[in-house]
């Protein structure tokens, strides 16, 4: 099974313009991520029955990448890092 690694580098200083951009950019990325999370929850539900009946996982890489993207967005929105997450998750 592959590991999920999320590397977050904390930033020191931030500009006022970056705070405004962060709010707008975060909302856009959050909406796109929300759509991916809906699909992920459906995959998790299907995965539950697949594991129960067939003893096989379905799309664990997809789920792991969406969770990593959500973590990166949270770090960006909580002012931990200045590294912007991509708008569309890197699948």
C-alpha positions, 0 to 999 in steps of 0.5 A: 500500500502506498503512503500518503505524504503531505509536505507543508513548509510554514511561511514567515511573513505575509502581505495584506494583498496575499490575505485578500487573494487567499480568501478568494482563491481559497473559496474557488479551490474549496468549491472545486474540492467540495465536488471532488469530496462528493465523488470521494464519499461515493467511492468510499461507500462503494469501497466499503461494500467492495472490501466487505464482499470482494476483499478488494479496494477500489481507487485508494489512490484517488481517495488518498490524493483528494485527502492530501489536497484537502490537507494542503488547502486547510494549511493554506487557509489557516495561514500556515503556508503561502504555497497555493494548492492547485485549483484542480487536485493532482490526480 
